Amino acid sequence: MDRYAKYLAENVLTEDKVVTYRLLSRELRVHVNTAKQSQNAKRPGAVHATYLVYGTKKPNNDAALASQNGDGDVDMTGSAPEAELAEVVPISTLTLVSEERLNDVLNTYDEVTSFHVYSIAPHPTKDMALLADAASQVQSLESGEDRKSLAPIVNLRARRRERQGAGLKAAAAAGATMAKPQVKAASKPTQATPFAKVKEEPATSQVKQEPTEKAASSGPAKKAAPAPKRGASGGIMQAFSKAAAKPAKPKKEEPSTPATPSGESNVPALSDEGEDDDDEMPQLKPRSAPGHKTRQQINQELREMMELEDEKEEESKSDSPEEEPVEEPLEEEAPEPEPAREEEKEVVTSSSNGRRRGRRRVMHKKQIMDDQGYLVTIQEPAWESFSEDEALPPPKSKAAAPAAPSQEVTSLSQDDCPDYTGYAAHPHKGPLKLPFQRPHPRCRTFQSDAIEKVIDDITSRMKDPDLARLFENAFPSTTDTTVRWHTDGKDEAIKQKLRSWREQDGWLDDGQWEGAQSFIITGDILAEWLRDSTNQLKPYQALATKDRTIFNLILGAINTQSEYVIQSPYCNAFQPPPISGLTPTPNGQNDAVHPIYDPTAVFECKYELDSLAHFLALGNDFYAQTGSTEFLTPRWYKALDHVLTVLEEQSQSTFDSVTGSYRQNAYTFQRTTTTGTETLNLGGIGNPLNNGTGLVRSAFRPSDDATIFGFFIPANAQMAVELKRAAAVLRSTSKASDAELARRLVTWSERITKGIWEHGVVPHRKYGDVFAYEVDGYGSALLMDDANYPSLLALPLMGFVDKNDKTYQNTRRMLLEKVGNPYYLVGKEFSGIGGPHIGLQNAWPMSLLVQAQTSDDDEEIMGCLNMVLKSSKLGLIHESVNVDHSASYTRSWFAWANGVFAETVLNLAKRKPHLIFTDSKPYEI
């Protein structure tokens, strides 16, 4: 077990990866049973596991469990019992469950027949897409190797049919054996034969088992016959299904049959892992239950069915089958080519007891990738069985029936569109080395011609086609994937709903949720962060005067953020607006927070000073680009009043300046966790802060990590800048009340700025005077930087200092050296600033992009840009990248980081066009 422990320690604890038992089995080339046992030996509390539980559940437990936990775990149930059953048949259920919910799920089971660890990870698995990544890695390891040596365990309860040669060919042989008494040697199957092949294939070809994705799209002719269902009653179609599934006695191969290639024989009919098994299972004995048909009866019915194969074909208007589809096994001999003729829409194989039975031609939807790299929905023809009353309206004539197209692209609804979290985790087709990662135009969450024009303007002039492709994917990332809900405020249905809530229910204030509204999610979580959404929209601010839809989108975002700040000014992430119709998502935590908040309105309530600064920045940027003060609604003024209240409460010291007695802070936060940065010490208050500093406390950083010393300098700097900018907006209205409010904002801005220069600048023996990351007012200072914005490295970008300022330049040198910044990480494939949020091996591409924007050195700029480009092999910017293995990352796509990349390219297009363009002409939106 030493090598198992070493592999798991390296990948889970060191590499911070998710390891499934299948991945462990493939990597170490051991049986999956051994892999499961090695993972079961994990030390409690060291890692977090997900489990697979299989068995029979207690009645009416699923709904109760889902209501209790609400975390979206999916139970994969077996086939539902046939409608003809007189008794309730227990349904076997397979559940993938996290370690934290294991006991609750086990309590819902009446009998557990299989239970084992599916995967282990260094943290609780909240994003199931990580398991999909591990599964993709397994597929890459399986290609080209001998799979027989990696066989999974055998489910002793599974019953398997014996097969001859390839698995699918054996099913056809079984069906052919049953029908042999009526088949002549020279006969040719007609198109009416219910088990004739849809496509012609050579008689001697070996059918090889393909991966799941290919098998799903190969059409009905390549599927194996389904296993018989428990309790199935009589009927010719069901009898045929049983006959096709019953194992046939093995017979000797004919000399003319070529040998089965190595690794392709004995394809299993059933396996609990979906892989090849070598061990044969004992055959089933015939049931002796009343009403069970003997082999002779089944053969007789099959002969009768084949005698009806030339019956007149009729078409049915009904498309509601009552029986399970009958899968079509392959024939031993390929049919002779027949002249092309119009394809039948329906084949009736029997008509008795007032019911018609047979099969009909239907169109099934399927998603494929077109030649442009988009996922589109197509329709493909397929056969399905039917059983219906004869007393139906007469079918349409064949002449009036249109021919079924082989592939028809249909319009996509949001339900047809793939989830972008999984879509972004895999490269898609593109002519360049970097893939094209935009969703299909009909799957994009927001459309703007102005955005498409910027893409064309920039990419058409770029030197590097890969850099052009990355910009093409990244610039529209927010509008393509994260505008979860938007209204321009003119929807009469929404207006009526608001009037009803206000007049009848009385729980809305005047103006609440009125006007344009925009819900911008962070990406893979259905929640809006004030900071993230402001930065996600920032690249489009300059387009607000060129495209009214962009104007309304950003105006709506300001209005929505105003409602959030009014609702809970201490919180950082919020649920969908109530008028959106979207369901709130619980964050899975049990936080103890004061002031208390409504979980249906708030996703997470970590007080971060920069969140309030970003609320102000969104409106300030909008005014700077458009000159419009349309967002200065009564709701915005009320939100600003809440911001000033928070500033007042969080500028108070821990101890009273006169009496020296302890003073309770207005905000406390506690979370049950093993990660120190996820909660506040001292009962949720944090470390003590001194009085008289002029600084404002922030409980958490923009990375959502807890501060060590509460006076977080980057957020104070951003707040000082945005307060001054908001004052300028208010002065532009020429209202006396706005002028007085502007003076209050300027006073706050000057007070905070003075506190930064007095307490936030400390001497360093190597670099001179530098900005500290955090201070407490007692003389303690934390010297570091985190990649998340606002940061010390980004001080010039937020407008606090000029990038040539001496203190900033000293600080910049300190932050970009390993000896100066503990979170400046250097590895074999990547380097940059990271932070405690991800760990000590991952740097954030965002830090390199900020470094490029704050530099005038061409070599430094291109070094940063190329490093980000090389680490973005999926054509999108990741949240963080392992510095030694750039293929290891967090988040396949991170909308905020994509926005920062787009900003960097636009910054260089204006400031240093010669670095990225084929010419030196500046470009500005």
Disulfide bonds with the S-S distance in Angstrom:
Cys417-Cys443 2.07
Cys571-Cys605 2.06
